[in-house]
């Protein structure tokens, strides 16, 4: 962001967005997190009047959509400010606000679309941003769930099912001869790395590698 001329202000106080709590039925705890986060987001918007960016596809969807629709917490004061980071970056690139210098990476990457980002219609922004990095060959994988499904695959009783769900995806990645896998979701990253052995990056990490 700094290389593109944007200042960044981290939130002084925040808690987990609550998506793991929602997924496991702890809505009361998730609602408490949501109310805490919104107080701090509203204060930040009042002070800076700036976009609110998340680098997690799941968090962005939760902050924007699941707070009002699942937890019944009103985020109306900040909802229009919340964006997933690659959407913001791609729009900036298209408006000419690219980093002044980027070096060719000469890499082949395979891109996996996380389920939450797919639901939010945001995968295109990540894919097009990756294609704008010099010297990167982008292969978009078939849209197959990695199998982790949030916290589902972390549970001992679900582990084998989780891996079997992701097996088609893992085979695609293993046969790709790629230098890296890329995905926007932390959980997908862990699942892919564990089951393919291929280092898996966030799109913004790859972008940062290209900064001269």
Order of alpha helices (4+ residues) and beta strands (2+ residues): alpha-alpha-beta-alpha-beta-alpha-beta-alpha-alpha-beta-alpha-beta-alpha-beta-alpha
